[in-house]
Amino acid sequence: MADLSAETIEWRRESGQVPYREALEVMLERNAAIASGNAQELIWLLEHPPVYTAGTSAAKDELLDPRFEVVEAGRGGRYTYHGPGQRVGYVLLDLTKRGRDVRCFVHALEGWVIATLHDLGVESWRAEGRIGIWTRDIDGREAKIGAIGVRIKKWVTMHGFSVNLDPDLSHFGGIVPCGIEEFGVTSLKRLGLDVSVQAFDEVLQKRAGDFLGTLEAARCRAEGVG
């Protein structure tokens, strides 16, 4: 049986900003290398300069003010903003070893972010019919604090999640984030929490075992083990 523990995954943390197009090229190359068995799986934590990314379902009328570069991302979903103060996690895992269950992967990814935010003092949740991770904003309304967007190529995952630590929330005004107009966007800072990148990364990694355990359970079900 393959060793599917967290120790077999490369963790890469960037302290500086990585241009989105550059990150996309790295992901595509790593995806191919993982699929061919020539590279470890990868969890890559980073930050981008301001950019709007368009998913495969992006509608042109949801790009309200293209004040930043707009990049076709190749992932699922619609328009998303990335920029300073936002922690982005790109998750490249081989689902041929982890159950080949895309729905389970996305659910587990959401759960990982929700558990991490809980440990940092923010209660968050999934919302039926709305993509992303949601919480209660300072005005009492629901608001998005994290985004989810994935692509599966050769059964290797790409893209992942983003969490708003302390971005300039006005930058989200150039798009309809993920196509949802009725709700706003918030951040840990807006909620009164000053969380550093290092602190977020540490809590996220501590919760990785639960995330990978969910995928391992899916693999066992698929293979009729246990």
N, C-alpha and C positions, 0 to 999 in steps of 0.2 A: 504494500500500500504506500502511496506517495506521502511524504511528509508535507502536510498542509498548514503547519504552524506559522505563526507570525515571524519566526526566525528565518523562514525561507524567503521572506519578502524584503526587497530593498526599500528602505525608507530614505527619502531624499527631502531635505528642507532647505529652501532658499531664503537667505536673509535679504537679498535685493529683489528688485522687480525684474520679471522675465516678460519680454514682449509676447503678446498672445500668439502671433504667427510662428514665432520661434518655438514656443511650447507645443503648438499643434504639430509641427514637424517632428519634434522629439517624440511625441506620443505615437505618431504614425510609425516611426522607425522602431520604437520599442514594442508596439503592438505586433509588428511582423516578426521581430526577434523572439518574443515570448511564444507566439503561435508556432514558430519553427523549432522551439526548444533550445534556442541559443541565448536566452537571457532570463534572469529572474523576474518574477512579478514585481510590480512597483507601486508604491504609494508616494506621491510627489506633492509636497505642500509648498505653496508659493503665493506670490502676489503679482498682479499685472499692472502696468500703466493703464490709464483710463481707456476703455474699449467697449464697444457694443458688439455682441456676438449674436448671430442669427442661426437659430436651429432650423431643422428641416420643415417645420410648420410655421415659420415666421411669416406674418402678413405685412405687406409694405405699409399699410396705413397705421401700423403700430410703431413705426419708426417716426417719432414726432419731431425730433430735433437732432439730426446726426452731427452733433458738435464734436464727437470723437470718431476715430476710425471705426468702420463697421466691417466685421469679418464673418464670412460664412464658416460656421463651426463644424458642420457635418454631424452634430449630435442631434438627438431628438429635442422637441420643444420649440419655443419661439424666441423672442429677443430677451437677452440678458445683459446686464451691465457688470463689468469687472473693473476694479480699480484699487488704488491704495486704501488701506484700512480694511480690506476684505481678505479673508484667508480662503484660498482655493485649494481643494484637494482633488488631484487626479488619481484615479484608482484603476490600475491596469492588472487585472486578475484573469487567470485562465479558467474559464468556466467548464472546460472539458474535465477538469479535476475537481470542480466545485458544484456539480449537479446540473449544469446546462439549464438552469431555471432563471430566465431573465427577470421575471416578476419577483421572484424571491430575492434576487440580487438587489433590485431597486428598493424593495421593502426593507431589506437589511441595511442598505446604505442610509435610508431615511432614519431608521432606528438608531444607527450609530451617531448621526448628528444630533438627534433628539436626546440621546443618553448623555452625550458630551455637554450639550447646553444645560441639561439638568444638573450635572456636576458643577457647572459654572454659575448656577443660581438662576437659570431661566427655564421656566416651564414652557415647552413647545409641543407641537403636535402636527399630525397630518390632517388635512381637511378634504373631505369628500368632494371630488370634482375640481379641486384646485391643486395644481402642482406646487411643490415646495414645502418648506418648513415654516410653521406659523406660530405666533405668540400673541400676547395681549400687549398692545402699545400703551404709551403713557396716557392717551385719551380714552382708554378702555376698549377701543376697537381692535379687531384682529388685524395683524400686519405681518408681512413676510420678513423673516429674519435670515432665511437660508434658501438657496436654490439648488435644485437637483436636475441634472441633465446627463444622459449617458448615450453611448453608442457601443454596439457590439460588432466586432469585426473578427472573423475567423474564430469565434467563440472567446475572444479576448476582449475584456471591457476597456472602455476609454472614457475620458472626461470624468465627471463625478459630482462634486458639490462645491458650493461656496457659502460662507457664513460671514455676516456683516459684523465685524468687530467695531470699527470706527470709520467707515467710509463717509465721503461727502454725499449725503442722501439726496441732495439736489441733483446730482448727476443721473439719478434714476428717472428724472423728469423728461429726458430725451426719448424715452421709449414707454410703451405699455409693458411693464415687466411681466414676462411669461404670458402676455395676452389678458391679464386680469386687471380691469380698470377700477373695480369697486373697492379695492383695498390698498392700503399704503405699504411702505417699506420702512423697517425700523432696524436698529442695531443694538448691540450690547451697551455701547456708550450712551445712546439715547435713553436706554432703560436704567441708566445709572451705574453701569458696571464697567470698570476700567480693566479690561483683560488684555494682557500682552500677547503677542504672537507666540512667544515661548510657552506661556501658560496654556494657551489654547492647544498647541501642538502636544504638550505633555499629557493633558487630559484626554485628547483624542486618541493618542497611542495607548493609554491605559485601558480605553474602552474597545480597542481593536479586537481583543480576544472574544468579546461577545459578538461582534460583527462577523468574524471569521467562523465562530461556532455556529451561527445561524446558517451560513453557507455550507458548513460541513454536515449539518443535519439534513439539509436539502440533498446533498450528494448521497448520504446514506439512504435516504428515502428512495432516491432514483435508482440506486443499485440494490435495494432490498436488503440493506445491512442493518442489523440492530432491530 
